Amino acid sequence: MQLRFTWGLAVQIAALVTGLAACTVDEDQEKALGVDAAAQIDRELPFVTDPQINEYISTLGIALATASDDRAREWRFRVVDAEQVNAFALPGGFVYVNRGLIERAGDASELAGVLGHEVAHVLLRHSAERLEKAQKTNIGVSIVCGLTSLCSSDAARVAINVGGAALFARFSREDEFQADSAAVGITTKAGLDPAGIATMFSRLLQDRERQPDLLAVWFASHPLEEARITAVKRVIESSAVPGRALTRDDPAFREFQARLRALPPSPAPRPTPVP
């Protein structure tokens, strides 16, 4: 999956970052950054357009988000038509998940765990916290490229790295643990089994051995190791409510996943033009 890199977005986001670097980012500014980045992503990435698939991912995602969001954000969830495994969220409530990740999920709770994790990054304002630390005006170039790992040409990477490390490309282990822990509560509140978080992570670790290229983007932006899986399992065990019935899987997920797998193959990645 590649993003056709355009400098227009870099200029727009850099201008916004220039005005925000010296101050605390409020909710309106955070959303404005997300809206700008989402507009570019929506123009450049291939998306699954099947109405039933989009309805399912939106219904599931919004159920997860609104169960824990006390700020009434306008959440949006979309399926990227790419076989590479990835998921990411933009400030303000824009969440994207790749087709390749959904096709690997073993049940509804595993997909819910991934979505819950991305929702958690938004709710915890991890992206905004990174933005507050930005000091260079051209750091904005890194935002979309880092989030999606899509600006793949050597020239683009050099241009990005000169400006500084990507703001959202790789959350710290502490950020990831916080998002994992919050995802346990997010999925539980929505009535879904949080055990899917740990089992999905384990599945991705195993799949990396067999198909490293397809999982390279995920592991570049989501530091993951056995210790992290052990940690989230502890959170799940400590927060369990005896006797509470939680959904692990359902026929609607199976139908959704089968419908996705029946679509034509995802388009080949597009090369990144060098500006």
C-alpha positions in Angstrom: 0.0 0.0 0.0 1.6 3.3 -1.1 0.5 6.9 -0.8 1.0 9.0 -3.9 3.0 11.7 -2.0 1.9 15.2 -2.6 3.6 18.3 -1.1 0.3 20.2 -0.9 -0.7 18.3 2.2 2.7 18.8 3.7 2.4 22.6 3.2 -1.1 22.7 4.7 -0.2 20.6 7.8 3.2 22.3 8.2 1.4 25.7 8.3 -1.0 24.3 10.9 1.9 22.9 13.0 3.7 26.2 12.8 0.8 27.9 14.6 0.5 25.1 17.1 4.1 24.2 18.0 4.4 26.9 20.6 1.0 26.3 22.4 -1.1 23.6 23.7 -3.3 21.9 21.1 -7.0 22.3 21.9 -9.7 20.0 20.6 -10.7 22.2 17.7 -7.1 22.4 16.5 -6.6 18.7 17.0 -9.6 18.0 14.9 -8.5 20.5 12.2 -5.3 18.6 11.8 -7.2 15.3 11.5 -9.6 16.8 9.0 -6.7 18.0 6.8 -4.9 14.7 6.9 -8.0 12.7 6.3 -8.9 14.7 3.2 -5.6 13.9 1.6 -5.8 10.2 2.6 -9.3 9.9 1.3 -8.1 11.2 -2.1 -5.0 9.1 -2.3 -5.7 5.7 -0.8 -7.8 2.9 -2.4 -10.9 2.2 -0.2 -13.4 -0.7 -0.2 -16.6 0.8 -1.5 -19.0 -2.2 -0.8 -21.9 -0.7 1.2 -22.4 -3.7 3.5 -18.8 -3.9 4.4 -18.7 -0.2 5.1 -21.8 -0.4 7.2 -20.4 -3.2 9.3 -17.1 -1.5 10.1 -18.8 1.8 10.8 -21.3 0.1 13.1 -18.7 -1.8 15.0 -16.3 1.1 15.3 -18.9 3.6 16.4 -20.2 1.2 19.0 -16.7 0.9 20.4 -15.9 4.6 20.3 -19.1 6.0 21.6 -19.3 3.6 24.6 -16.2 5.4 26.0 -16.1 8.8 24.3 -17.5 11.5 26.6 -16.8 14.3 24.1 -19.3 13.3 21.3 -16.7 13.2 18.5 -17.9 12.5 15.0 -16.1 9.2 14.5 -15.5 7.7 11.0 -14.2 4.3 10.2 -13.0 3.2 6.8 -11.5 0.0 5.2 -8.4 0.6 3.1 -8.2 -1.8 0.1 -4.7 -3.0 0.7 -3.3 -6.4 1.6 -0.7 -5.1 3.9 -1.6 -5.3 7.6 -2.1 -1.9 9.2 -4.4 0.3 11.1 -4.1 3.9 12.2 -6.1 6.8 13.6 -6.0 10.5 13.0 -6.7 13.1 15.7 -10.4 13.9 15.9 -11.7 10.4 15.4 -10.7 9.2 11.9 -9.8 5.5 12.0 -8.6 3.4 9.2 -8.0 -0.4 9.0 -6.5 -2.3 6.1 -8.3 -5.1 4.4 -5.3 -7.3 5.0 -5.7 -7.0 8.8 -9.4 -7.7 8.7 -8.9 -10.9 6.6 -6.4 -12.2 9.3 -8.7 -11.7 12.2 -9.9 -14.9 13.8 -13.2 -13.5 15.2 -15.1 -10.3 15.9 -13.3 -9.7 19.2 -9.9 -9.6 17.4 -11.0 -6.9 15.0 -12.7 -5.1 17.8 -9.4 -5.2 19.8 -7.5 -3.5 17.0 -10.2 -0.8 16.5 -10.4 -0.3 20.2 -6.6 0.3 20.4 -6.8 2.9 17.6 -9.8 4.6 19.3 -7.8 4.7 22.5 -4.9 6.6 20.8 -7.5 9.3 19.9 -9.2 9.3 23.3 -5.8 9.5 25.1 -4.7 12.3 22.7 -1.4 10.6 22.0 -1.2 12.3 18.6 -1.9 15.7 20.1 0.7 15.2 22.7 3.3 14.6 20.1 2.1 17.6 18.1 2.6 19.8 21.2 6.3 18.8 21.2 6.9 19.7 17.6 9.5 22.4 17.1 10.1 22.5 13.4 7.7 23.9 10.8 8.3 21.1 8.3 7.6 18.3 10.8 4.1 18.2 9.2 5.5 16.4 6.2 6.0 13.4 8.5 2.4 13.2 9.8 0.7 11.3 7.0 3.8 9.5 5.8 4.6 8.3 9.3 1.1 7.3 10.2 0.6 5.2 7.2 4.2 4.3 6.3 3.2 5.1 2.7 5.8 7.6 1.5 8.2 4.9 0.6 10.7 6.4 -1.9 14.2 7.0 -0.6 14.0 10.7 -1.6 10.7 11.1 0.3 12.2 9.5 3.4 15.3 11.7 3.3 13.1 14.8 3.0 11.0 13.6 6.0 14.0 12.7 8.1 15.7 16.0 7.6 12.7 17.7 9.2 12.6 15.3 12.1 11.1 11.9 13.1 7.5 11.3 12.1 5.2 12.5 14.8 2.8 9.6 14.8 4.9 6.9 13.1 5.9 5.0 16.1 4.2 5.4 19.5 6.4 4.8 22.5 6.0 1.5 24.4 4.3 3.5 27.2 1.8 4.9 24.7 1.1 1.5 23.3 0.6 0.0 26.7 -1.8 2.8 27.7 -3.7 2.3 24.4 -3.8 -1.5 25.0 -5.1 -1.0 28.6 -7.7 1.5 27.4 -8.8 -0.8 24.6 -9.6 -3.5 27.2 -12.1 -1.1 28.8 -13.3 0.2 25.4 -14.1 -3.3 24.1 -15.6 -4.4 27.4 -18.0 -1.4 27.6 -19.1 -2.2 24.1 -19.9 -5.8 25.2 -17.0 -7.4 23.3 -14.4 -9.8 24.7 -11.1 -8.0 25.3 -9.2 -11.3 25.0 -9.3 -10.6 21.3 -6.7 -7.9 21.8 -4.1 -10.4 23.0 -5.0 -13.2 20.5 -4.8 -10.8 17.6 -1.4 -9.6 18.7 -0.2 -13.2 19.0 -1.6 -14.0 15.5 0.3 -11.1 14.0 3.6 -12.1 15.6 3.1 -15.6 14.2 2.2 -14.3 10.7 5.3 -12.1 10.6 7.4 -15.2 10.4 5.6 -16.4 7.3 4.9 -13.1 5.5 7.2 -10.4 6.8 6.7 -8.0 3.9 2.9 -7.8 4.4 3.4 -7.1 8.1 6.3 -4.7 7.9 4.1 -1.6 8.0 2.3 -2.8 11.2 5.5 -3.6 13.1 7.2 -0.4 12.0 4.4 1.7 13.6 3.2 -0.7 16.4 6.1 -1.9 18.5 5.0 -5.4 19.5 6.7 -8.2 21.4 5.7 -11.1 23.7 6.1 -8.9 26.8 3.4 -6.5 25.5 1.0 -9.4 25.0 1.7 -10.7 28.5 1.1 -7.2 29.9 -2.3 -6.8 28.1 -3.3 -10.3 29.3 -2.7 -9.2 32.9 -4.9 -6.1 32.4 -7.6 -8.3 30.9 -7.5 -10.7 33.8 -7.5 -8.0 36.5 -10.4 -6.2 34.9 -12.6 -9.3 34.3 -16.1 -9.2 35.9 -17.1 -12.8 36.8 -20.3 -13.9 35.1 -20.4 -11.0 32.6 -21.3 -12.3 29.1 -19.1 -10.7 26.4 -19.3 -11.4 22.7 -16.3 -13.2 21.1 -17.8 -13.8 17.7 -21.1 -13.5 15.8 -22.5 -14.4 12.4 -22.5 -10.8 11.2 -18.7 -10.7 11.5 -18.3 -14.0 9.6 -20.5 -12.6 6.8 -18.6 -9.3 6.7 -15.2 -11.1 6.6 -16.4 -13.5 3.9 -17.8 -10.7 1.8 -14.4 -8.9 2.1 -12.4 -11.9 1.1 -14.7 -12.4 -1.9 -13.8 -9.0 -3.4 -11.3 -8.8 -6.3 -7.6 -8.6 -5.1 -6.4 -5.3 -3.7 -4.8 -3.0 -6.2 -1.0 -3.1 -6.4 0.9 -0.4 -4.5 1.6 2.7 -6.5 5.1 4.0 -6.6 5.7 7.3 -4.8 6.6 10.2 -7.1 9.7 12.1 -6.1 8.9 15.8 -5.8 
